[in-house]
């Protein structure tokens, strides 16, 4: 669906980020991004590397924690704590 020109969002201007790559290379932080680039390639990580990759473990831990939080909300809704004021 096409929208009239006046309703379209303006294009973002990222020209202020031009020197960012140089600053990362200069400080040594570019190596972190090279490791992350491996994750976006089809053959970048083996299954063993994927399961032990830090971002994968963090995401999985956050998902499991969210499931427990949701269970607690549902439990408190259906079975209110009689000791809570």
C-alpha positions as CSV (number, residue, x, y, z in Angstrom):
1,X,0.0,0.0,0.0
2,X,1.4,3.4,-1.0
3,X,0.9,6.4,1.2
4,X,0.9,10.0,0.1
5,X,4.4,11.6,0.2
6,X,3.5,13.9,3.1
7,X,2.7,11.0,5.3
8,X,5.9,9.1,4.7
9,X,8.5,9.1,7.4
10,X,11.6,11.2,6.5
11,X,14.8,9.4,5.6
12,X,17.2,9.0,8.5
13,X,20.5,10.8,8.1
14,X,23.5,8.7,9.4
15,X,26.2,11.0,8.2
16,X,27.3,11.7,11.7
17,X,28.4,8.0,12.0
18,X,31.0,8.2,9.3
19,X,34.0,8.3,11.7
20,X,32.6,5.5,13.9
21,X,34.4,2.7,12.1
22,X,37.7,4.5,12.5
23,X,37.2,5.1,16.2
24,X,36.3,1.4,16.8
25,X,39.3,0.2,14.8
26,X,41.5,2.6,16.8
27,X,40.2,1.4,20.2
28,X,40.3,-2.3,19.3
29,X,36.5,-2.8,19.6
30,X,36.2,-3.7,15.9
31,X,37.2,-7.3,16.7
32,X,33.9,-7.7,18.7
33,X,31.9,-6.9,15.6
34,X,33.9,-9.3,13.4
35,X,32.9,-12.1,15.8
36,X,29.3,-11.0,15.5
37,X,29.5,-11.0,11.7
38,X,30.2,-14.8,11.8
39,X,26.7,-15.2,13.3
40,X,25.0,-13.7,10.2
41,X,26.6,-15.9,7.7
42,X,25.1,-19.3,6.6
43,X,28.2,-21.3,7.5
44,X,29.5,-18.8,10.1
45,X,29.1,-20.9,13.2
46,X,28.9,-24.7,13.8
47,X,26.0,-26.0,15.9
48,X,28.4,-26.5,18.8
49,X,29.7,-22.9,18.5
50,X,26.2,-21.6,18.2
51,X,25.0,-23.3,21.5
52,X,28.0,-21.9,23.4
53,X,27.9,-18.4,21.8
54,X,27.4,-15.8,24.5
55,X,24.5,-14.0,22.7
56,X,22.7,-17.2,22.2
57,X,23.0,-18.1,25.9
58,X,21.9,-14.6,27.0
59,X,18.8,-14.7,24.8
60,X,17.9,-18.2,26.0
61,X,18.3,-17.2,29.6
62,X,16.2,-14.1,29.1
63,X,13.5,-16.1,27.4
64,X,13.4,-18.7,30.2
65,X,13.3,-15.9,32.9
66,X,10.4,-14.2,31.0
67,X,8.5,-17.5,31.1
68,X,9.0,-17.8,34.8
69,X,7.9,-14.2,35.3
70,X,4.8,-14.8,33.2
71,X,4.0,-17.9,35.2
72,X,4.2,-15.9,38.4
73,X,1.9,-13.2,37.1
74,X,-0.7,-15.8,36.0
75,X,-0.3,-17.6,39.4
76,X,-0.8,-14.4,41.3
77,X,-3.9,-13.5,39.3
78,X,-5.6,-16.9,39.6
79,X,-4.4,-17.6,43.2
80,X,-3.9,-14.4,45.1
81,X,-1.4,-14.5,48.0
82,X,-3.5,-14.5,51.2
83,X,-0.7,-12.9,53.2
84,X,-0.3,-9.9,50.8
85,X,-2.1,-6.8,51.9
